């Protein structure tokens, strides 16, 4: 039988210690009951519940589970239909509490959801027609912007049926490309204080000369190469 995965919890010793006492931080193993595959994504909901994304060991189904401090529950039905592997790779929490799930899948229960889906607390929903290929789109990283829009990075050719190589934007209703997109896998996204979006990965702006590893998207809507983005998490 495969070994079920565990969680490791970092306990900060300063929580209840006296001001002058020596505090020690340490790891405590946590058992993710019911999980029978690797945990690839974590987030915390607005009520403090922990959410895990994991795939079974055969990579046939991917699951999203919730820990309320005492018991586990699953957001069912599971995700299925990944081309190479069915996994959950990233989460984003919307202002209304809905959870966006990105990864490698084409179905969320009975809902057609290519590479990305939304959980409203009870049911799965698609984001338009999702991410397309060929092969079917795969979301690896999600970024919620300060205006509420969602930026999705990964490996895909189209978003909502529109050409959008490997990066696209969802405004809650429709998809839009971000310039000419990016060549290569986008594996990390962050928004700078000035509103620019930094993308990291084995990437460079479409039409540019390879050799970067990161790119920036400025507030006026233009993509520009930035060379290596340190800590961008590029995948060779």
Number of C-alpha atoms within 10 A of each C-alpha: 4 8 10 16 16 16 14 12 11 11 12 13 13 13 8 8 12 9 8 6 9 9 14 10 10 11 11 11 10 11 12 18 14 12 22 19 22 18 23 14 18 18 17 15 16 13 8 11 13 16 21 23 25 24 25 19 15 11 18 18 24 28 24 25 19 19 17 13 9 5 9 16 13 14 18 15 17 19 32 25 22 23 14 12 18 26 33 29 26 22 27 23 20 18 10 8 14 16 20 22 27 29 30 30 30 27 24 28 16 13 15 22 25 30 35 33 25 21 19 14 10 9 13 24 19 19 22 19 17 24 34 24 17 10 13 21 27 32 29 26 23 27 21 21 17 10 8 13 15 21 24 28 28 28 28 26 24 25 29 20 15 14 21 23 28 32 32 27 22 20 14 12 8 13 23 18 19 19 18 17 23 30 21 23 26 31 25 22 25 19 17 12 8 8 15 18 21 21 30 28 27 22 28 29 24 18 10 13 9 14 12 19 26 29 25 23 21 15 11 8 11 12 22 17 22 16 16 18 18 10 10 20 17 21 14 9
